[in-house]
Structures are given as C-alpha cells and as structure tokens.
Amino acid sequence: MAAVKEGLSQDQLNRVARTLKAVAHPLRLRIIETLRSGEHSVGEIVQAVGAKPAFTSQQLGLMRDRGIVDCRRDGAHVYYRLANQHVLKVIQCIRRSCDADKRAGGRHAR
C-alpha cells in the first residue's frame, strides 16, 4: 500500500514538535505570558514567575535555542522578548480547547 503524502513534511513535523516541546512546561508558559507585554530583564522575569534565577535562566536559554525568545545584552543586564509571536496564538488555541473541554465536563478537565 502506497503512503499518502499530505500535510506537513517530516522536517515541518520535527520543527513543530520541537516548538511544542519547548513551551510544554508550566514555567516556560509563565515566562511567555510575562513576555507578552514586551521586553523584560532576567531579574524582572524571575520576580514575575517566582522561580529560582538559575532555573529561569535555563528555561530562557532553551526557548532562545528554539527561536521562541530572543535576548539582548545591555551592560550587565540581559533583556528577553518574544521572537515568535505565533507561539502566543498556539497557546491561546490550546487554552480555548482546554476551557471548552472543562465546560463540557471532559475527562481532561481537572
């Protein structure tokens, strides 16, 4: 039986999976929500998300490597901003799906 070639290519599937994995953590989602309003220093992000600085920096680095956030250095300070605004749309879509499931009494609602 011949394979049907429709939809995403293997390269696209890999990139989508890497992006989803990069945001699939509560702290990373919290960081993204913080950066929604614009650029913030690492210290501001740490304060906003309530996590340890080293762990927050590790998560920022992972998201930077995946192209989700970008940073700039100004002297001793590092400032982060969202580099991929499309991630916000994906998160919003998933949030709506979870809310709809919860309202419907779905088994995934907790």
Backbone as CSV, one residue per row, in Angstrom:
resi,resn,N_x,N_y,N_z,CA_x,CA_y,CA_z,C_x,C_y,C_z
1,MET,0.848,-1.171,0.000,0.000,0.000,0.000,0.896,1.236,0.000
2,ALA,0.664,2.167,-0.888,1.483,3.373,-1.020,1.147,4.362,0.089
3,ALA,2.179,5.036,0.605,1.980,6.050,1.635,1.382,7.306,1.008
4,VAL,0.461,7.905,1.699,-0.165,9.137,1.231,0.665,10.304,1.736
5,LYS,1.090,11.179,0.819,1.915,12.340,1.171,1.043,13.577,1.200
6,GLU,0.466,13.859,2.348,-0.347,15.056,2.525,0.091,15.727,3.813
7,GLY,-0.241,16.995,3.943,0.035,17.681,5.191,1.483,18.101,5.308
8,LEU,1.996,18.024,6.513,3.331,18.505,6.822,4.418,17.542,6.368
9,SER,5.529,18.112,5.944,6.693,17.288,5.614,7.331,16.810,6.917
10,GLN,8.238,15.868,6.832,8.910,15.363,8.023,9.687,16.479,8.715
11,ASP,10.317,17.339,7.940,11.062,18.466,8.516,10.115,19.405,9.270
12,GLN,8.965,19.677,8.678,7.986,20.536,9.347,7.460,19.882,10.618
13,LEU,7.172,18.591,10.553,6.712,17.872,11.744,7.748,17.960,12.866
14,ASN,9.012,17.796,12.525,10.081,17.868,13.524,10.162,19.256,14.151
15,ARG,10.056,20.308,13.312,10.122,21.673,13.837,8.923,21.985,14.732
16,VAL,7.735,21.547,14.328,6.534,21.771,15.139,6.676,21.056,16.480
17,ALA,7.122,19.820,16.455,7.292,19.055,17.693,8.304,19.716,18.618
18,ARG,9.411,20.205,18.063,10.435,20.878,18.886,9.872,22.146,19.519
19,THR,9.075,22.885,18.783,8.483,24.112,19.325,7.482,23.787,20.420
20,LEU,6.625,22.802,20.178,5.648,22.415,21.198,6.340,21.913,22.463
21,LYS,7.376,21.129,22.312,8.130,20.649,23.477,8.752,21.809,24.241
22,ALA,9.203,22.816,23.515,9.878,23.951,24.147,8.934,24.806,24.984
23,VAL,7.655,24.782,24.704,6.711,25.565,25.502,5.913,24.704,26.470
24,ALA,6.069,23.403,26.390,5.251,22.470,27.171,5.782,22.289,28.598
25,HIS,5.861,23.388,29.324,6.286,23.346,30.722,5.638,24.551,31.411
26,PRO,5.075,24.357,32.599,4.388,25.474,33.266,5.259,26.725,33.434
27,LEU,6.523,26.578,33.792,7.370,27.754,33.967,7.613,28.458,32.633
28,ARG,7.848,27.695,31.584,8.065,28.314,30.280,6.810,29.036,29.805
29,LEU,5.649,28.455,30.075,4.392,29.122,29.730,4.240,30.419,30.527
30,ARG,4.618,30.388,31.799,4.553,31.584,32.638,5.499,32.667,32.102
31,ILE,6.692,32.261,31.679,7.655,33.208,31.103,7.071,33.839,29.838
32,ILE,6.492,33.030,28.986,5.893,33.537,27.747,4.787,34.533,28.074
33,GLU,3.958,34.215,29.053,2.895,35.135,29.467,3.491,36.455,29.967
34,THR,4.587,36.395,30.684,5.255,37.598,31.177,5.766,38.439,30.013
35,LEU,6.330,37.783,29.002,6.912,38.498,27.864,5.866,39.007,26.882
36,ARG,4.634,38.609,27.084,3.532,39.089,26.239,3.478,40.607,26.199
37,SER,3.778,41.220,27.343,3.667,42.679,27.458,4.895,43.406,26.914
38,GLY,5.912,42.665,26.505,7.116,43.290,25.951,8.379,42.775,26.601
39,GLU,9.444,43.460,26.314,10.774,43.062,26.765,10.917,43.236,28.288
40,HIS,11.603,42.263,28.906,11.859,42.308,30.352,13.266,41.804,30.638
41,SER,13.857,42.332,31.702,15.165,41.841,32.128,14.990,40.481,32.790
42,VAL,16.082,39.750,32.892,16.026,38.439,33.541,15.519,38.597,34.967
43,GLY,15.989,39.626,35.661,15.545,39.866,37.043,14.048,40.093,37.129
44,GLU,13.500,40.856,36.197,12.056,41.100,36.172,11.294,39.810,35.901
45,ILE,11.826,38.988,35.009,11.173,37.714,34.684,11.192,36.800,35.897
46,VAL,12.342,36.715,36.553,12.467,35.880,37.760,11.438,36.311,38.799
47,GLN,11.329,37.608,39.029,10.370,38.121,40.007,8.936,37.807,39.585
48,ALA,8.624,37.967,38.320,7.258,37.741,37.832,6.839,36.277,37.930
49,VAL,7.763,35.356,37.660,7.389,33.938,37.630,7.611,33.233,38.960
50,GLY,8.400,33.843,39.850,8.602,33.272,41.179,9.457,32.022,41.214
51,ALA,10.350,31.875,40.268,11.232,30.705,40.240,12.663,31.142,40.544
52,LYS,13.512,30.175,40.811,14.917,30.472,41.095,15.591,31.021,39.841
53,PRO,16.497,31.981,40.019,17.171,32.593,38.864,17.856,31.594,37.938
54,ALA,18.566,30.615,38.489,19.289,29.654,37.648,18.325,28.828,36.803
55,PHE,17.210,28.400,37.399,16.243,27.592,36.665,15.543,28.430,35.598
56,THR,15.225,29.674,35.943,14.593,30.571,34.979,15.528,30.812,33.797
57,SER,16.801,31.063,34.072,17.780,31.286,33.001,17.917,30.063,32.110
58,GLN,17.883,28.886,32.724,17.969,27.643,31.950,16.784,27.533,30.985
59,GLN,15.586,27.870,31.467,14.396,27.786,30.629,14.428,28.837,29.522
60,LEU,14.910,30.031,29.841,15.056,31.078,28.827,16.037,30.637,27.741
61,GLY,17.139,30.005,28.145,18.127,29.516,27.180,17.548,28.468,26.248
62,LEU,16.758,27.567,26.796,16.126,26.529,25.974,15.194,27.169,24.948
63,MET,14.406,28.136,25.397,13.474,28.785,24.470,14.208,29.664,23.460
64,ARG,15.325,30.224,23.853,16.129,31.005,22.903,16.691,30.094,21.823
65,ASP,17.168,28.922,22.223,17.703,27.948,21.255,16.638,27.486,20.260
66,ARG,15.373,27.512,20.667,14.268,27.073,19.799,13.654,28.235,19.013
67,GLY,14.183,29.451,19.214,13.681,30.601,18.472,12.384,31.187,19.002
68,ILE,12.022,30.844,20.228,10.783,31.349,20.818,11.001,32.718,21.446
69,VAL,12.144,32.888,22.091,12.509,34.185,22.660,13.845,34.623,22.082
70,ASP,14.104,35.901,22.198,15.382,36.469,21.778,15.857,37.362,22.913
71,CYS,17.141,37.661,22.938,17.656,38.491,24.020,18.662,39.498,23.493
72,ARG,18.894,40.494,24.319,19.934,41.474,24.046,20.607,41.808,25.365
73,ARG,21.856,42.141,25.278,22.627,42.491,26.467,22.818,43.997,26.492
74,ASP,22.642,44.581,27.678,22.889,45.998,27.896,23.724,46.102,29.169
75,GLY,25.035,46.152,28.995,25.930,46.137,30.147,25.836,44.798,30.854
76,ALA,25.518,44.853,32.147,25.418,43.623,32.937,24.036,42.991,32.859
77,HIS,23.097,43.661,32.203,21.715,43.170,32.152,21.415,42.488,30.821
78,VAL,20.588,41.438,30.899,20.117,40.742,29.707,18.604,40.907,29.662
79,TYR,18.113,41.302,28.496,16.688,41.536,28.294,16.150,40.532,27.281
80,TYR,14.990,39.971,27.619,14.351,38.984,26.738,13.047,39.540,26.190
81,ARG,12.706,39.070,24.994,11.442,39.413,24.336,11.003,38.188,23.530
82,LEU,9.732,38.144,23.193,9.240,37.065,22.346,9.777,37.263,20.935
83,ALA,10.314,36.217,20.366,10.822,36.259,18.997,9.819,35.654,18.035
84,ASN,8.925,34.827,18.555,7.950,34.133,17.724,6.554,34.405,18.279
85,GLN,5.902,35.414,17.736,4.569,35.802,18.204,3.515,34.728,17.911
86,HIS,3.791,33.855,16.962,2.842,32.794,16.626,2.637,31.831,17.786
87,VAL,3.645,31.713,18.652,3.532,30.832,19.815,2.374,31.277,20.703
88,LEU,2.166,32.588,20.807,1.038,33.096,21.602,-0.296,32.594,21.053
89,LYS,-0.418,32.555,19.738,-1.654,32.081,19.115,-1.868,30.599,19.389
90,VAL,-0.797,29.831,19.355,-0.899,28.392,19.628,-1.331,28.169,21.072
91,ILE,-0.724,28.901,21.998,-1.070,28.762,23.415,-2.525,29.170,23.639
92,GLN,-2.951,30.252,23.008,-4.337,30.702,23.131,-5.301,29.638,22.602
93,CYS,-4.955,29.014,21.495,-5.796,27.956,20.916,-5.897,26.765,21.872
94,ILE,-4.788,26.365,22.444,-4.791,25.236,23.387,-5.589,25.599,24.635
95,ARG,-5.428,26.821,25.117,-6.180,27.276,26.293,-7.680,27.215,26.017
96,ARG,-8.099,27.696,24.833,-9.525,27.641,24.482,-10.016,26.193,24.423
97,SER,-9.195,25.314,23.890,-9.565,23.907,23.803,-9.729,23.312,25.203
98,CYS,-8.815,23.630,26.108,-8.903,23.129,27.487,-10.131,23.687,28.197
99,ASP,-10.418,24.985,27.974,-11.600,25.600,28.582,-12.879,24.956,28.067
100,ALA,-12.940,24.688,26.770,-14.120,24.062,26.185,-14.302,22.652,26.741
101,ASP,-13.200,21.927,26.884,-13.259,20.572,27.427,-13.750,20.606,28.870
102,LYS,-13.284,21.575,29.628,-13.694,21.697,31.030,-15.184,22.009,31.127
103,ARG,-15.657,22.952,30.290,-17.082,23.308,30.296,-17.953,22.116,29.897
104,ALA,-17.430,21.288,29.016,-18.202,20.127,28.555,-18.110,18.962,29.537
105,GLY,-17.339,19.149,30.614,-17.193,18.071,31.592,-16.294,16.965,31.089
106,GLY,-15.375,17.316,30.191,-14.457,16.347,29.609,-13.572,15.674,30.644
107,ARG,-13.091,14.535,30.303,-12.272,13.756,31.234,-10.926,14.414,31.490
108,HIS,-10.511,15.366,30.611,-9.220,16.019,30.785,-9.313,17.229,31.706
109,ALA,-10.524,17.618,32.096,-10.685,18.770,32.975,-10.298,18.384,34.395
110,ARG,-9.450,19.197,34.976,-9.020,18.938,36.369,-8.904,20.222,37.105
